[in-house]
């Protein structure tokens, strides 16, 4: 019976531990210096907004770990001795292992701005980040959020829920325009502004000002504009949390380099989740994919490998989901933000400006390759099945009602999505005036 030690109790590390237990009687130890028990990181914003308490974010009761013989250690790993198979802990203790799983996650990016060390400058990744943010909230007259990604818009919503004015700096000319196609990106711009957020596009942070007490007193943009504030949320992406692993035998690049079996260059050492960088990623996927569900799949894959069950990482068809204030977002498959040769898409937007459907397909055979949904929920398995089976866009549109998430309780919009395709590979579309239908757009 081997001793498996897992550093990190996020979704990747905990999934690894749970599946090792399902498959074996190995001794399992999970180490974390963030929280004693696994919690849902994506729920941090809801704790701040008063929708949940911390205990509500824990998927398993505290007794679950002892019952399943998974030992939890609340301590920080200072260094790893790969030759001796030992971990040096902040408490002064050492922990030995037979097999080691690195599930050490990410950390917020900082880019050397003047003043970034001031109190009131932080990211939002860990539970400790949330605690610091909560402690500073009573002092705030205005917050500035820097970075136009998912964490940035979450932080803006969090402050707005406390009626704290927010200025949101987005470097790009439109929110998340490297991910969202132009129509959807503009929808979210408008939605952010409708919630009284001071959205400033094409704007970059240059300097963070000291109020004279080592705390944030304001910021200066690269255009020279000064904005008074007491808090700066830094949400310009994350990077693997691997500083303590540098200058060791472990091969790292931006992340910890692994093969399709989660194996590093060191025998019996594995990496999963945000910190793992695939040397040869699956076709169409990035070497680093810091997404909840890919971390979960990697954890399952790692557990099978450790338990001598043949397995290779297969993330399947890409998907992701998020929430932009009141608008839910879902993506399935390949939905390019900008035009790609050989790919077209059919886009519909509701007259409210808060619901849209985009179906993406290949020009060559008209097979559907992706879905982009705002304000409308479709069943994941059905959309994935259409993509996997390369069903034609015409057939998908005819069968679209089957994808509705819960038609009993929610209004549906398929009847407004399309009246008729012309029988010419979809290159032209007969348009008719339908209530609630504001645009049919073909992007070639």
N, C-alpha and C positions, 0 to 999 in steps of 0.2 A: 504494500500500500504506500503510494507516494504522497509526499506533502506538497500540495499545490498552493502557492502563495500568489494572490492577486493584489496588485497595487491599484487602488481606485474602486470606489463603490458607486459609480455611475451606471447607466444602462448597459454598457459593454461589459464591465467587470462583473456586475451582478448576474447578467445573463450567462456569462461564462461559468460562474459558480453554480448557479441553479442547474444548468445542463450537465455539468460534471457530476453533480449529486444524482441526477436522474440516471446517469449512465454508469456510475461506479461508487465504490466505498472509499475513495481517496480522502485523505485528510485535507480540508480546505480552510484557508485563512484569507480573509479579505481585510486589507488595511486602507484606512482613510483618515485624513486629518481635516476633512471638511465637516462631515456630520457623522454621528455614530451609526445611523441607519440610512439605507437607500431611500431617496425621495425623488419625485419627478421634477427635474430641473426646469422643464417648460412651464411649471406652475408657479414659479417664483413671483411673476407679476401679479397673480391672483391673490397671493398672500398680502402683498402691499396694498392692493385695491380693496381688501376686505372681503373678497369673495370666498376665501378659504383660510383655514388655519394650517400651520405647518404640519400638524399631525394628519391632516386630510390629504397631504401630498405623498404620504408613504404608502406605496402599493401593498405592503405586507405588514402585518402586525409585528410588534417587537419580538414576540415569542417565536415567530416563524423560523428565525435563524438557528436558535438552539434546537428546536424540534428537528430541523433538517441537517443538524450537525455541520453548520457553517460557522466557524469562529470569526468574530468581528474584533478588530483591533483599532482603537481610536488613537492614532499616533501618526507622526510624520516621518517619512523615509528621507533621510539626509543623503545617503549614498548607497550604491549597490556594488558589492564585490563579486563579480561574476565568476572569478576563479575559485573562490571559497564558497560560493552559493550562500552569501550572507547579506542581510540588509542592516545598515546602521541607522538606528532610530533616534529621533530628537530626544526621546526620553532617556537615552543612554543605553537602552537595551539593544540586543541584536536578535534577528530572526533568521533562521536557516530555512532553506527550501530545496526541494528536489526539482520542481519545475516552477518557473516564474512567468506570470502573465502581467504585462505592462498595460494598464488601462488608465493612464494618467491624464487623459482628457486634454483640454485646451486652456489657454489664458487669453485675455483681451490684448489686442495689439495697441502699442503706444509708439509714436513715431518721433520722439525727441522734441516735442514742442516745449518752448520756454514756459515754465510754470506748471508742467504736468505733475510735478511732485507735491503741489499744494494740496492742503486738505480741502475736500470737496471735489476732487477730480478722481473719477473711478469708472470702471466698466461694470457690467452686470452679468456675471457668469456663475459665481458661487453663492452659497447661502450667507457667507460672511459679507459679500458685496451687498446683499439685500439688507443685512443688519446695519451696515454703515450708512446706507442710503436712508433707511428708516430713521436713524439717529439724527441725521442732518436735516431731515425734512422740515421740522419746526422753524428752522432759521431761514427758509427759502422764500424769497420774493419772486425770483425767476430762475429757471433752469435752462441750460443750453445743452442740447443733445447733438453730438458730432458723429455723423455717419449714417448713410441712408440704407441700412439693411433691416433685417427682421428684429434684432435686439433694439435697434434705434427707435423703431416705431412702437415697440412694446414699452420702452422707457418713456416715450412721449405720452402714451396713453396712461401710464401709471401716474405721472405728475398731473395730467389733466383730470384724473379721477379725484385728486386732492385739491382741485381748483388752483393749481400752481401754474402760472403762465410758462409756456415752453417756446423756445426758439429752436428750430430743427434745421441744422446745417447739412445740406446734401451737396457733395462735390459735383455730382453729375447734373446734367440739364433736366433730368426727370427722375422721380423716385424709382429705385431698383431697376433702372432701364437696361442693365446688363442681363437681367433675368426675365423681366416682363416685356412683352411686345409693346409698341408705342401706345396703342389704344388702352390697354389695361394699366400701363404706367400712368397715363394721364388721368384715368379714373381714380387711382389712388391719390394722386396729387390733390385732386378736387375734394376727395373724401377727408384727407388730412386737414385741409383748410376748413372744411365744414365743421370740424371739431375745434375750431378756434386755435389751431396750432400755427405759430408764425413760421411757416415753411419757407426756407430760403434756398432755392436751387442755384447751381453754379457757384456755390459759396464754400470756401475752405477756411479752416481754423489756422491762424498764424501764431497767436500767443495767448497764454492764459495769464491774467493780471492778478497780482497779489493785493489783498485789501490792507496790507500793512501788518497783519497778524499771522501770516503764513497760511491764509485761507483764500479761497477764490473770491475775487472782487469783480470779475468781468472777463471778457475775452475780446480779442481783436481779430477780425477776419483778414484775409490776404489783400482785400481791397481797401483795408484801413478803417473799416467800420468798427466802432466800439459798441459792445453790448453789455450792460451791467447784468450781473448774475451772481449767485452764490454757489452754484453747482454746475459742473461740466461732466456730462455722461459721455464717455468715450466708447463708441460702438462701431469702430472701423474694422470689424472682423476679428477673428481669433487665430491663434497659431498653436501648434502642439506644445504642451507643457513639459518640455524635455531638457531644460537647462541642467538639471542635476545629473543627467546621463551623458553630457558632453565630456570629452576627454577620457572616455572609457573605450573598451573593445567593441562596444555596440556600434554598428553602422547606422548613422543617421544622416538625413538630408534636411528637408524641412520638417519631416517627421521621422519616426523609427521605420527603417526599411524592412519590409516583409515580403514573403512570397504568397502564393494563393492559399497556403495552409496556415497563415498567420505566423509563420516561423521567421525569426530574425536570423542574423548570421551566427548567433551563439546557440549552441545546442541546448534544448530544453528551456529556451526563453522565447516568449511569444508577445505579440502586441496586437491590441484590438481598439477599435473606436477612433476618436478624434486624433489620437497621437500616431496612428498607424498609416504609413505611406506605402502603397503597393508598388513594387518594382515593375511589375507587368500588370497593370489594372485591366479588368474586363473591358472588352471593346465598347467604346462610347462612354466610358466612365473615367473620372478623374483619379489621379493617384491618391489624393487626399479628399475624402468625402465626409465632412463633419455634419452628418445627419443622423437623427435618432434611429431610424429604422436600419440603416446600414451598420451602425454600431451594434445593434441587437443581432443582426445576421452574423456579423463577425464573431460575436460572443458564442453563438451556437456552433459556428464552424470550428472555433478554437477548442471548445469542449469536446467535440467529436474527435478531433485530432489527438488531444491529450489522452482520450480514452480509447485510442487505437481503432477508431471507426473511420474508414476512408472518407475523405471529404475535401472539397475545394470551395473557396469563396465564390458565391454566385449571388449578386445583389438583385438579380431579376430586372424587371422593367422599372425604370426610375419613377419615383413618386415623391411628393412632398406636400405638406399642408401648413397653413399658417392662418393668422387672423390679423387684418388691418382695421383696428377699431371695430366697427360693426360688420365688416365684410369678410366672410370666410374665403379662403383661397385654397384651391387644390390644383395640382398638376400631375398628370399621368403621362409617361412616355416622353417623347422628344418635342419640345415646343421652343424653337429658337426665338430669341429676342429680336433678332434682325433677320433680314431676308437671307435665305439659303437657296442656292441653285437646285432646282429639281423638287422643291418643297413649296406647297401652297397651303393656305389655311382659310377657313370660312369662319367669320366672326359675326356674332350678334350681340348687341347691347340693348338692354332695357331702357326705356325712356327715363327711368329714375336716375340713371347713371351709376347704379350700385349693383347691377347684376349683368353678367356677360357669360357667353359660351364661345369658346374657340375650338374648332376641330381642325387638326393639322393632318395633311395627307401627302403622299408622294404623287408627283405628276405622272410618273411612268405607268403606274397601275392603279392609282387612286386609292391605295390601301391606307387606312388610318394609322398614323404613327404617334399621335399625341392629343391630349385634351388640356385646356386651360379653363378653369372655372372660377368666377368671382361671384360671391353672393348666392351661389347655387351648389347643392351637394349632389354628387353622383356616386354610385356604388363602385368602390375600388375594384372589386373582383370582375365586375362586368366590363368596365373600361379596359382593364388589363387584358381580359380575354379577347376583346375586339382587336387590341393592338397585337397580341401574340398570334392570333389567327389571321392577321392581315386582312380584316374585313374591309370591304369598300366603304368609302365615305357615304355613298348613297344609301347603302343598306343600314349603316349605323344611324343615319338620320331617321330612317323609317322606323327603326327599333329603339329610338332614343328614350322613350318612356320607360323602358325596362331598367334604365340606369337610375331612375329617381330614387333618392335615399329614403324618403318617407312621404309618399304622395298622399297618405291619409290625413296628415296634419299640415302639410305645406302646399302652397300654391305651386302649380307646375307651369312651365313656359314653352314646352316643346311645340305646341300648336302655333306659337308665335315665332318659332325659330326658322321655319321654312315652309313654304307652300308647295313648291314644285321645283325640281331640278330640270333643266333642259337636258336632253339626251346627247350631250356633246362633251363627255368627260368632265362635266362640271365647270368648264371654262367660262361659261356664261350662266347667269341665274335669272330666271324670271322673278321680278320683284312685284309685290302687291302690298298695298297699304293694309297693315294689320295693327290693331290697337296695341300699343306698348312696344312696337318694333321700330327702332330708330335708324338702324343701319344694317345693310348687308355689305361686307367688305371682302373682296378677294385680294389676298396678298400673294403676288407672284415673285 
